[in-house]
Amino acid sequence: MADIIRRSPVVFNARPKQVEARDDWQVALEYDGEGSGPWLVDLSHLCKWDVQDSALDEIQPEGVAIPKKYGQCACENGVWINRMNRTQASVWHLGGKCPRVPAEPAYTDTTDSTVFLALVGPNIFAIAEKLSALDFMDPQKEAPFLLQGPFCHVPCQIAIVSRDKAKAAMLLTCSRGYAHVMVEAILHAGAEFGLRPAGERRLTQVIDMP
């Protein structure tokens, strides 16, 4: 049987400096010339689940409770959960190998159908505000929190990880088919701030990943 090869929908015009094989993906840990930030990181290899159930409050993916309030996020042991609405949540596995999808019908694996990006470092919100009318700096919301809406005119989930200058970060998912135009638009918007592609290790600077 031929080896399975899984490919990210994201292609950066940059040369990986260090690569790791993981769950049939070639994961770029670092790129040449990453600079001092800000950075755009491809996380499409990380496992993502959609969870939908009328009794959502009773479900605990990987033992982590789903937040009760819509728009809230929870992160524990590398498992990031976004509460989207009354019956739906998303689960992003930010560390380690992808666990087996639970057999319950509430779960759907969306890893291969979505693109997953991170913006990390200085000026990321100035870049994001060029691409969306969403309020990333809403003083009524305390990070981490979830926004849902258009980013580059594409329906997205956007988790604001931190607005602290030293650890500014946001995570973004959308349909896989938009990967090319999404990456091109973000890099273009961030050019004046020195935005560059970066490897997965940049995320570990702002999130504890087991």
LOKOL-258483 format. One line per 2 residues: their letters; for each residue x, y, z of N, C-alpha, C, O. Coordinates in steps of 0.05 Angstrom, whole numbers. Example, Ala and Ser with C-alpha at 12.3 -4.5 7.8 and 13.67 -1.06 7.14 Angstrom:
BEGIN
as	264:-114:156:246:-90:156:264:-66:156:285:-66:169 ~ 257:-45:142:273:-21:143:258:1:157:268:23:161
This chain:
BEGIN
ma	17:-24:0:0:0:0:18:25:0:37:27:15 ~ 11:44:-17:26:69:-18:22:85:7:1:84:20
di	43:100:14:42:117:38:21:140:33:19:150:11 ~ 7:146:55:-12:168:53:3:194:56:20:198:73
ir	-4:213:38:8:240:39:-15:260:41:-33:261:24 ~ -15:276:62:-36:297:66:-23:324:61:-1:329:71
rs	-36:340:45:-24:366:37:-41:389:47:-66:389:45 ~ -28:409:57:-41:433:65:-51:449:41:-38:448:20
pv	-74:462:42:-83:479:20:-67:505:19:-70:520:-1 ~ -50:510:39:-35:535:40:-7:530:28:7:511:34
vf	1:548:9:28:547:-2:41:574:2:31:595:-9 ~ 62:575:17:77:599:21:101:601:2:113:581:-6
na	107:625:-7:130:630:-23:154:634:-5:166:655:-3 ~ 161:613:10:183:614:29:194:585:32:179:566:28
rp	219:583:41:232:557:43:232:548:72:242:562:89 ~ 220:525:78:221:514:105:250:510:114:266:499:100
kq	256:518:139:282:514:151:283:488:167:303:474:168 ~ 260:481:179:258:456:194:230:444:190:210:459:193
ve	229:419:183:203:405:177:201:380:194:221:366:199 ~ 177:374:203:172:350:218:149:334:206:129:345:199
ar	153:307:203:132:290:193:113:283:216:122:274:238 ~ 87:288:212:68:283:233:40:276:222:29:291:207
dd	30:253:229:3:244:220:0:247:190:-21:256:181 ~ 20:239:175:20:239:145:22:267:134:18:271:110
wq	28:288:150:33:315:141:62:321:143:76:309:159 ~ 72:339:126:98:351:129:94:379:142:84:397:128
va	100:381:167:94:405:182:119:423:183:140:415:193 ~ 116:448:174:138:467:175:139:479:203:120:493:212
le	161:474:217:164:485:244:177:513:243:172:529:261 ~ 192:518:222:206:544:220:212:549:190:218:530:175
yd	211:574:182:219:582:155:243:599:155:249:612:175 ~ 258:600:133:280:618:131:270:647:131:249:653:119
ge	285:665:143:278:693:142:252:701:154:238:718:144 ~ 245:689:177:220:696:190:219:724:201:198:736:204
gs	242:735:207:243:762:217:233:765:246:232:745:261 ~ 225:789:253:217:795:281:187:798:284:177:806:305
gp	172:791:264:143:792:265:131:818:254:146:838:251 ~ 106:818:247:86:796:253:90:773:234:105:774:214
wl	75:751:240:77:726:225:50:714:218:30:718:232 ~ 49:701:195:26:685:186:34:656:187:53:648:174
vd	20:640:202:27:612:207:5:594:196:-19:598:201 ~ 13:573:181:-5:553:170:-8:531:191:11:518:198
ls	-33:527:200:-39:507:220:-59:486:209:-72:472:224 ~ -61:485:183:-82:468:171:-79:438:177:-98:423:174
hl	-55:430:186:-50:403:193:-62:395:220:-64:372:226 ~ -69:415:236:-79:409:263:-108:399:261:-124:409:244
ck	-115:381:278:-141:368:278:-163:387:286:-160:402:306 ~ -185:386:272:-208:404:277:-234:388:276:-238:372:258
wd	-251:392:296:-277:379:296:-300:400:298:-297:421:309 ~ -322:393:286:-347:407:290:-365:390:308:-367:366:304
vq	-377:402:328:-395:388:346:-422:401:346:-425:425:351 ~ -443:385:339:-470:395:339:-489:376:353:-489:352:347
ds	-503:387:372:-522:371:388:-541:389:403:-533:410:412 ~ -566:380:406:-585:397:421:-579:398:450:-587:416:465
al	-563:378:460:-555:377:488:-525:383:490:-510:368:502 ~ -516:405:477:-488:411:475:-474:415:502:-451:408:505
de	-488:425:521:-476:430:547:-468:405:562:-453:406:581 ~ -478:382:553:-472:356:566:-448:343:553:-439:322:563
iq	-437:354:531:-415:342:517:-388:355:526:-387:379:529 ~ -368:338:530:-342:348:538:-320:336:520:-310:314:526
pe	-314:349:497:-294:338:479:-267:336:493:-257:355:505 ~ -255:312:492:-229:307:505:-229:315:534:-208:322:545
gv	-253:313:547:-255:320:576:-256:349:582:-255:357:605 ~ -258:367:562:-259:395:566:-288:405:562:-301:399:542
ai	-298:420:582:-325:430:581:-328:452:560:-311:469:557 ~ -350:450:545:-356:471:525:-366:496:539:-383:493:557
pk	-356:519:533:-366:544:546:-396:547:544:-408:539:524 ~ -408:558:564:-437:560:565:-447:584:548:-469:583:536
ky	-431:605:546:-439:629:533:-430:630:504:-407:623:498 ~ -448:638:486:-440:640:458:-417:660:455:-418:682:467
gq	-398:653:438:-375:670:433:-352:667:453:-331:679:450 ~ -356:650:473:-334:645:492:-316:622:481:-325:606:465
ca	-291:622:490:-272:602:483:-261:589:508:-259:602:530 ~ -253:564:506:-239:550:528:-214:536:516:-215:526:494
ce	-193:536:532:-169:522:523:-157:507:547:-151:519:567 ~ -153:481:543:-143:464:565:-127:441:553:-137:426:536
ng	-102:438:561:-85:416:551:-83:415:521:-83:394:509 ~ -82:439:508:-80:440:479:-105:436:464:-105:436:440
vw	-128:433:478:-154:431:465:-168:458:467:-174:468:488 ~ -173:470:443:-186:496:442:-215:492:433:-220:480:412
in	-234:503:448:-263:500:441:-276:527:438:-273:545:456 ~ -291:531:417:-306:555:412:-336:549:414:-346:531:400
rm	-350:564:430:-379:561:431:-391:579:410:-390:604:412 ~ -404:567:389:-413:582:366:-442:592:370:-449:615:364
nr	-460:574:379:-488:580:383:-500:560:402:-485:545:416 ~ -526:558:403:-539:540:423:-532:511:418:-529:496:438
tq	-529:503:393:-525:474:388:-499:467:375:-495:444:367 ~ -480:486:372:-456:481:356:-431:493:369:-432:515:380
as	-410:477:368:-383:486:378:-362:475:359:-367:456:344 ~ -339:488:359:-316:477:343:-294:470:363:-290:484:383
vw	-279:450:355:-257:440:372:-232:439:356:-231:427:335 ~ -211:453:365:-185:454:351:-164:441:369:-161:449:393
hl	-150:422:359:-129:408:375:-102:421:368:-91:417:347 ~ -92:437:387:-68:454:382:-42:440:389:-21:452:386
gg	-43:416:399:-18:403:406:-20:373:404:-41:361:407 ~ 2:360:398:3:331:397:-10:319:372:-17:334:354
kc	-13:293:372:-25:280:349:-55:283:350:-67:287:372 ~ -68:280:327:-97:282:325:-110:258:337:-104:235:329
pr	-127:262:357:-141:238:369:-162:228:350:-171:241:331 ~ -170:203:355:-192:191:339:-218:206:344:-224:213:367
vp	-233:211:323:-258:225:326:-278:207:342:-281:183:335 ~ -291:218:362:-310:202:378:-332:190:360:-339:202:340
ae	-342:167:368:-362:153:352:-390:167:353:-407:161:336 ~ -394:184:372:-420:197:375:-427:213:350:-409:226:338
pa	-452:213:341:-460:227:316:-457:258:318:-459:271:298 ~ -452:269:342:-449:298:345:-424:308:332:-422:331:325
yt	-404:290:328:-377:299:319:-373:295:289:-381:275:277 ~ -361:315:276:-352:314:249:-324:324:246:-318:346:256
dt	-306:308:234:-279:317:230:-278:336:206:-286:329:184 ~ -268:360:211:-267:380:189:-238:387:181:-233:407:167
td	-219:371:190:-191:377:186:-184:381:156:-171:401:149 ~ -193:363:139:-185:364:111:-203:383:95:-198:387:71
st	-224:393:106:-243:411:91:-239:440:98:-253:457:87 ~ -220:446:116:-216:474:124:-187:482:123:-169:466:124
vf	-183:509:120:-157:520:123:-156:532:151:-175:543:161 ~ -132:530:164:-129:540:192:-104:557:193:-82:547:187
la	-107:582:200:-85:601:200:-83:615:227:-102:617:242 ~ -59:625:233:-55:641:257:-40:666:249:-21:666:233
lv	-49:689:260:-34:714:258:-22:719:286:-36:719:306 ~ 4:723:287:18:725:312:37:748:311:51:753:291
gp	39:763:333:59:784:336:48:812:334:24:817:334 ~ 66:832:331:58:860:332:42:867:307:46:857:285
ni	22:886:311:7:898:289:-13:879:276:-24:886:255 ~ -18:856:287:-36:837:273:-65:848:272:-79:842:253
fa	-73:864:292:-100:874:291:-103:897:272:-124:902:260 ~ -81:912:268:-81:933:247:-84:920:219:-97:930:202
ia	-71:896:216:-74:881:191:-102:871:188:-114:873:166 ~ -113:859:209:-139:847:208:-161:868:202:-180:862:188
ek	-158:892:212:-178:913:208:-178:922:179:-198:935:171 ~ -157:916:164:-157:923:135:-174:903:119:-181:908:96
ls	-180:880:132:-192:858:117:-220:851:127:-233:834:115 ~ -229:864:148:-255:857:160:-266:880:176:-251:896:187
al	-293:882:176:-306:902:193:-312:892:221:-324:906:237 ~ -304:867:227:-309:856:254:-293:872:274:-271:883:268
df	-303:874:299:-291:890:319:-272:873:336:-280:861:356 ~ -247:872:329:-227:856:342:-219:868:369:-209:854:387
md	-224:894:373:-215:907:397:-239:915:415:-236:933:432 ~ -261:902:412:-285:908:428:-279:908:457:-271:887:468
pq	-281:930:471:-274:931:500:-293:915:517:-287:909:540 ~ -316:908:506:-336:892:522:-328:862:522:-340:846:536
ke	-309:854:505:-301:826:503:-273:823:515:-255:838:508 ~ -270:802:531:-244:796:543:-233:771:529:-246:751:527
ap	-208:773:520:-196:750:506:-191:727:526:-184:732:549 ~ -194:703:517:-201:695:489:-231:696:483:-247:691:501
fl	-237:703:458:-265:703:450:-267:697:420:-247:699:406 ~ -291:689:412:-296:681:384:-312:702:369:-331:713:379
lq	-304:708:344:-319:724:326:-326:706:302:-311:689:293 ~ -351:710:291:-359:696:267:-369:716:247:-386:733:253
gp	-358:715:223:-366:734:203:-346:735:180:-328:719:178 ~ -350:755:163:-332:757:139:-305:767:145:-301:787:160
fc	-285:754:134:-257:763:135:-247:759:107:-247:737:96 ~ -238:780:94:-233:779:65:-257:771:49:-255:757:29
hv	-281:778:59:-307:772:47:-313:742:48:-331:732:33 ~ -299:727:65:-303:698:67:-314:692:95:-303:702:115
pc	-335:675:98:-345:668:124:-324:653:140:-312:633:131 ~ -318:663:164:-296:652:180:-304:650:210:-322:663:219
qi	-290:632:224:-288:633:253:-261:645:260:-241:637:250 ~ -262:664:278:-237:678:286:-236:679:316:-253:691:329
ai	-217:666:327:-213:665:356:-191:685:363:-168:683:354 ~ -198:705:380:-178:724:389:-164:711:414:-177:709:435
vs	-139:704:411:-125:690:432:-116:710:453:-120:706:477 ~ -103:731:444:-92:751:462:-89:778:447:-82:779:424
rd	-96:800:462:-91:826:451:-67:840:464:-62:863:460 ~ -54:825:482:-30:835:495:-8:839:474:-3:821:458
ka	6:862:475:27:867:455:48:846:454:59:840:432 ~ 55:835:476:76:815:477:68:788:466:84:772:458
ka	41:782:467:31:756:459:7:758:441:-11:741:442 ~ 6:779:424:-18:782:407:-20:759:387:-1:751:374
am	-45:748:386:-49:725:368:-79:722:362:-96:728:379 ~ -85:712:338:-112:705:331:-111:680:313:-92:676:298
ll	-131:663:316:-133:639:300:-157:641:281:-178:653:289 ~ -155:630:257:-176:635:237:-180:609:221:-161:597:212
tc	-205:602:217:-212:579:200:-233:587:180:-250:604:185 ~ -231:575:156:-252:578:136:-251:554:117:-234:537:121
sr	-268:554:97:-268:532:78:-242:529:63:-230:550:56 ~ -233:505:59:-207:499:46:-204:513:19:-182:521:11
gy	-226:515:4:-225:526:-23:-216:555:-24:-208:565:-45 ~ -217:569:-2:-209:597:-1:-180:601:7:-171:624:10
ah	-165:580:11:-138:582:22:-120:601:6:-108:619:18 ~ -119:598:-20:-101:613:-36:-107:643:-35:-89:659:-30
vm	-132:651:-39:-139:679:-39:-137:691:-11:-130:714:-8 ~ -143:675:9:-141:684:37:-112:691:44:-107:713:55
ve	-94:673:38:-66:677:44:-55:701:29:-40:717:40 ~ -62:703:3:-52:725:-13:-62:751:-3:-46:771:-1
ai	-88:753:5:-99:778:15:-86:786:42:-80:810:46 ~ -82:767:60:-70:773:86:-41:782:83:-34:802:95
lh	-26:769:67:2:777:63:4:804:49:22:820:56 ~ -14:810:31:-14:836:18:-21:858:38:-8:879:39
ag	-41:853:55:-50:872:75:-28:877:95:-25:899:106 ~ -12:856:101:8:858:121:36:866:112:54:868:127
ae	38:871:86:65:877:74:77:902:87:101:903:92 ~ 61:923:92:72:948:103:81:944:132:97:960:142
fg	73:922:145:81:917:173:103:895:174:111:887:196 ~ 112:885:151:132:865:150:122:837:156:137:820:165
lr	96:832:150:85:805:155:99:784:138:102:788:114 ~ 106:762:151:120:740:136:109:713:144:99:710:167
pa	111:693:127:104:666:134:122:656:156:146:663:157 ~ 111:640:174:127:628:196:117:600:202:95:592:194
ge	134:585:216:128:558:223:112:555:248:107:575:262 ~ 103:531:254:86:525:277:97:535:303:82:541:322
rr	124:536:306:136:543:331:128:572:340:129:577:364 ~ 121:589:321:113:616:329:88:615:347:84:632:364
lt	71:595:342:47:593:359:53:586:387:39:594:406 ~ 74:571:392:82:563:419:91:587:436:93:585:460
qv	96:609:423:104:633:437:80:646:452:84:661:471 ~ 56:639:442:33:653:454:12:633:465:-5:641:480
id	15:607:459:-4:587:469:13:563:479:32:555:466 ~ 5:553:502:18:529:513:8:505:497:-15:497:499
mp	26:492:482:19:469:465:34:445:476:59:444:475 ~ 19:425:485:33:401:497:48:386:476:61:365:482
